[in-house]
């Protein structure tokens, strides 16, 4: 009876410890031969990478990070060690799968059930596993392009990689969580972190909300029936989006220049003549932190709102006109129609995209660095007045004299955790992860 006789299951499992032999025992010679050849070829092709590497020491190099200064390169040892670890993990996964498959077939024999033929197994894979086969190339690319660099960054954050330990002249080594401890305990690092993190949060909220509010309001206004030449206005409005942001930011950097920028030379004097009671004068847009931050938020609003405008315009076209007609019959004002119909409809359709705007601005390096290089400088701080966490990491790893790669990697991990928590929380609170039947 089922569950009592386990002779074939046990024997097949034990023999499967030698790749392919469990399938041979079950009479599946093609499958067993394929497993044996694949495992042997995989071991032969990856053995050198796993045990010796190219420039590093393979798997062992992941633990030593080099032993001979001037000859070994710790970074190569780390990367090749991680690669060797991945290859070992893949090999173990395939090996365990062959064992479980042989065990499963042995159990079928104990139960008196026929085993799947090679053709039946092929059909089963194509029917049930086809989605996974289609996803496999993308999964491999994602692993190489995203997961592997991320894990490498995490590993570097656990080392003392800096200018004093710069391979190959000097090797770096493992320090565990010391970088994370210093980040939150050493006054210099902690003060810079709190200063930069607070401005990053303020920047993210203000710049993103300005972008979203402008995009939605302009889209709603242009979509009104009374507005003529809608195509013309839509074309004009998306022009800032058509111009490369790199060029726009550099133009704004000149526009807000304290000495010769158009803002201080033309715009402010014009409004001073138009409204003399305001007593406007030239402002230190790039030398005082408060004005630089204001300029950056305004610039990002200008750069980002056309994208929101285009997206919301498309959503507005999908709102049934019957809803507005029924609201007008009930005596609803335009503000009430916007609040009760337009805004909920727009937010429900665009919530995931709007969330990505927050995560994008949280690490928006271009506008911060190109406008004023994260300045102005603040005396006694390791960071500039408008540096975000991401631009601060760039400075301490490429422009700082000490080149704190280990600390920069630790801060990057900290940034990633914040972004992931915020994004996942907001996605879960919206309906982004729910199927259509659950809505």
QUIQUI-V304709 format. One record per run of one state. SS is the DSSP state (a for helix, b for strand, c for the rest). FROM is the first residue (numbers start at 1). LEN is the number of residues. Records with the same first field share a line. If there is no record, write none. Layout:
BEGIN
SS=FROM-LEN / FROM-LEN
END
This chain:
BEGIN
c=1-6 / 16-5 / 26-3 / 52-6 / 65-9 / 111-7 / 129-1 / 157-2 / 160-3 / 166-8 / 175-3 / 186-1 / 223-7 / 238-1 / 243-2 / 256-6 / 275-1 / 279-10 / 318-3 / 330-4 / 363-2 / 373-16 / 400-5 / 430-6 / 439-1
a=7-9 / 21-5 / 29-23 / 58-7 / 74-37 / 118-11 / 130-27 / 163-3 / 178-8 / 187-36 / 230-8 / 239-4 / 245-11 / 262-13 / 276-3 / 289-29 / 321-9 / 334-29 / 365-8 / 389-11 / 405-25 / 436-3
b=159-1 / 174-1
END
